[in-house]
Amino acid sequence: LPFLATENLLMESVKQGHDRQTVHERLRFHSLEAARQIKEEGSGPNLVSLFAQDDQIGLSKEKIEELSKPEHFVGRSVEQTHEFLTEIVAPLIKKYAAIPSFHGETPL
């Protein structure tokens, strides 16, 4: 997720007074290094640590982890799923609930 969160990290770092171009380059540099380590060395991603240790980015490990939470990247999927289940699936269940085979029973 830190790879996906780089835009959020960039915006937060700039809000805290860091130079946008410098932060962008540092995020890019660390992202490429982490990708290389994963591909060539088979090591686990350590991108959060790389970002957190870089004073030019200026974000704590905790802040980076907060900005990298999955819920920041799902958009409206939770609402869309709820709408689909409520508007499409529930009426079909109700419509076919009286049919015995619908409940896994063998019809007579």
C-alpha positions in Angstrom: 0.0 0.0 0.0 2.8 2.5 0.5 3.4 2.4 -3.2 -0.2 3.5 -3.7 -0.1 6.1 -1.0 2.8 8.1 -2.4 0.4 10.9 -3.6 -1.1 11.2 -0.2 2.3 11.2 1.4 3.5 13.9 -1.0 0.5 16.1 -0.2 0.9 15.6 3.6 4.6 16.4 3.4 4.0 19.5 1.4 1.3 20.6 3.9 4.0 20.3 6.5 6.2 22.7 4.6 8.5 20.5 2.6 9.4 21.2 -1.0 7.1 19.4 -3.4 9.7 18.6 -6.1 12.2 17.3 -3.5 9.7 15.1 -1.8 8.4 13.8 -5.1 12.0 12.8 -6.1 12.7 11.2 -2.7 9.4 9.2 -2.9 10.3 8.1 -6.4 13.8 7.2 -5.4 12.7 5.1 -2.4 9.9 3.4 -4.4 12.3 2.3 -7.1 14.8 1.1 -4.5 12.1 -0.9 -2.7 10.9 -2.4 -6.0 14.5 -3.4 -6.9 15.0 -5.0 -3.5 11.8 -7.0 -3.9 12.6 -8.1 -7.4 16.3 -8.8 -7.2 16.8 -9.8 -3.5 13.4 -11.2 -2.7 13.3 -9.1 0.4 10.0 -7.9 1.8 9.0 -4.4 1.1 10.5 -1.9 3.5 9.1 1.2 1.9 7.5 2.6 5.0 10.8 2.5 6.8 12.6 4.1 3.8 10.1 6.9 3.7 10.2 7.4 7.5 14.0 7.6 7.7 14.2 10.3 5.0 14.3 13.8 6.6 13.5 15.4 3.3 10.1 13.7 3.3 9.6 14.5 6.9 6.8 12.1 7.9 6.9 9.7 10.9 6.4 6.0 10.4 3.0 6.3 12.2 1.9 9.1 9.9 2.9 7.1 6.8 1.1 4.0 8.1 -2.0 6.1 8.8 -2.0 7.5 5.3 -1.4 4.0 3.8 -4.5 2.4 5.4 -6.5 0.4 2.8 -9.7 2.3 3.6 -8.2 5.4 2.0 -8.1 3.6 -1.4 -11.5 1.9 -1.8 -13.5 4.9 -2.9 -17.2 4.2 -2.9 -16.9 0.4 -3.0 -18.4 -0.1 0.4 -21.4 2.0 -0.5 -21.7 0.4 -3.9 -21.7 -3.1 -2.4 -24.3 -2.2 0.1 -26.5 -0.6 -2.7 -26.1 -3.7 -4.9 -27.0 -6.1 -2.1 -30.0 -3.9 -1.0 -31.3 -3.0 -4.5 -30.5 -6.0 -6.6 -29.8 -9.1 -4.4 -32.4 -8.7 -1.6 -35.4 -8.3 -4.0 -34.2 -11.5 -5.9 -33.9 -13.4 -2.6 -37.4 -12.3 -1.6 -38.8 -13.1 -5.1 -37.5 -16.7 -5.1 -37.6 -17.5 -1.4 -40.7 -19.6 -1.7 -39.2 -22.0 -4.2 -38.0 -25.1 -2.4 -34.8 -25.6 -4.5 -33.8 -22.1 -3.7 -33.1 -23.2 -0.1 -31.0 -26.1 -1.3 -33.8 -28.6 -1.1 -34.7 -31.0 -3.8 -38.0 -30.2 -5.5 -40.6 -32.9 -5.4 
